[in-house]
Amino acid sequence: MSYIKQGTVSFRDAILALFAGGFNTFAILYNIQPLMPEFSRDFHISPTMASLSLSMTTIAMAVSMLFVGSLSDAWGRKSVMTFSLFAASVLALLTAASPNFHFLLVIRVIQGIVLAGLPAIAMTYLSEEIEPSSLGIVMGIYISGNSVGGMGGRIISGIVTDFFNWRVAIAAIGALSLIATLLFWFKLPPSRNFERQPLKISKIAESLLSQCKDRNLLSVYGLGFLLMGSFVTLYNYIGYQLLAPPYSLSQSLVGSIFFVYIMGTFSSTWMGRLADRYARHKVMWMALAIILIGVTITLSSSLWLKIIGIAIFTFGFFGGHSVASSWVGRLATNRKAQASSLYLFFYYVGSSVGGTLGGIFWSNFGWAGVVGLIVFFLVTAFLLSIRLSSVDYS
């Protein structure tokens, strides 16, 4: 097989393209997160209802991912990913014109379906095209693009909302995403190791079920569910706390909190490199410990300590996700696209479940309830990682 090797022009182009694609996807997906209090006020809905603007999108994305991998087996990796990014960007512009919350939810569901194209296929593209010895660090760089996109989308939407309104903010994200889509299209090297397979819908369910028979893969899928459930739960409701007394921050300042996402660009690459050198389960334990420390610190009433806790939490999360996602490529012996799709299915279902369930804990128990739910997720993740320690895929 002809792999893309580190240090070549194709290697740099692939990293740049996937970074731009990750930025596009996650800016569109998460730019509405700091706008949830705005939705609550403008549409007269509860925090839990407002959270559906993200949860419905991620659950639609999760289900769509189960099938997009198979579509790419028949239609090609690059073409499906490019269509996904373009369609999602256009839908972002349409979201900005939503006349009511129900219309916004419908568009966000459609957006979730088309957004599945990049994250469901990018991991497979990388595992097929990048030399195996560099897969961990490249996966880390790709995920850092996700973190920058999530950070940029949230920050831009917060600042633009303060100056204009949330509709202008979402439209601005849509315009930036169209530019990122063009960069992705021109820079991503064509697949060299891809083998086209005929599309057989009847075989998809059978293939997905076969991936679920591997207990090690199931454990990694569970890690993805719990990591993302913890992450979205914290970020969905921290805005509500910081906009209210005694903090009473502006929307711009709350959006600026997402600058801590920059921590993810370092931890995903760093822990991805560590996972290439050492036992993955040990690196995962370290990531989970960091997340736990960070979320515990957010219980402090001090604004600065709370921000430090969020930064530590974010550092650990992106590192853990980098390790878990690269683990899938190592564990899956065949049908890697379906294995990657299943990991991301559980990952985004965790986002939907945790994000909405967190609203119930926030409404009934306040911030301490949100932290308690996250700690429960982390303890369960640690138990899964102990099970994986018996199989050393270093």
C-alpha positions, 0 to 999 in steps of 0.5 A: 500500500502507498501511504502518505508519509510524514514530511511530504507535501501530501502529508501537510496538505492532508493535515491542513484539509482535515484541520479545515474540515474539522473546524467547519464541522464543529464550528457549525455544530457547536456555535449555538451552544452559547446561544441557548440562553438567547433561545430561552429568552427569545422563544420563551423556552426552558434550558432543557428545551433549548438544549435540544438545538444541540441534542437533536443535531447530534442524535441525527448526526449519530444515526446518520454516521451508521450509514455514511461510512458505507456510502463512502465505501461505494462513492468515495471518501473525498466526494462524500466529505466535501458534499457534507461540508458544503450542505452543512454550510448552506443550512447554517445560513438557513438556520439564521432565518428561523422564524420560530424554535420548531423551524430551527430544530427541523433545520438543525436535524437536517444539518446533523444528518449531512454533518455526519459525512466528515467525522464518520469518514475522516478517521477512516480516510486517515487510517487508510492513507497515513502511514501507521506509525504516524496515525496517532499524531495525525489523529491528534492534529485532526481532533485539534481542528475539531477543538479549534472549530468548536472554540471558534464557533462558540467565541464568534457567535458570542461576540457577534451576538453581543454586537448584533444578534444570534441570527447574524452570529449563525450567518457569520459561521455559515459564511466562514464554513463555506470558505473552509469547505473550499480549502478542504476541497482543494487541499485534500489528497485523493485516496490512494488505498481506497477500494470501491465496494458496491453499495448493499443496504442489506449488508450495512446492518449485518456489518454494524452488528458484527462490529458490536461482537468485539467486546474491546471495541464495545468498551471503546465505544462506551468510552466515547459515549461517556467522554462526550456526555461529560463534555457537552453536559458541562458546556451546555449549562456553564453559560446559564450559571455565568450569565446569572448572578453573582457573575452576570457576565455578558454574552461576549465574556461567556463566549470568551470562556471557550478560549480554553478550547485551545488547550485541546489543540495541545492535549489531543496531539500530545496524548496522541503521540503518547498513545503511539509510544505507550500503552493506551489504557495508561494514557486514558487513565491519565486523561480521565484523572485530569478531567475529574480534577478539572470538573471538581475545581468548577465547584468553586465560587471563584470565577477564576478558579472556575475558568481554570477548572474548565481549562483543565477539564477541556485539556483532559477531554480532548486528550482522552478523545484522541486516544479513544478514537485512534484505538478504534483503528487499532482494534478494528481488523476489518470494516474500519469505516463501520467501526469508526461510524459506530464509535462516533455514533456512541460518541454523539449519542453521549452528547445528546443524552448527557446534554439533555439529561444535564438540563434536568440536573441543572434545573433540580440541583444547580451546578453541583448536580451537573458536576455530580452527573459528570463524575458518574460518567467519569467513574464508569469510563474508568471502569471500562478502561480497566477492562481494556487494560488487559489488552495492551494495544500500545 
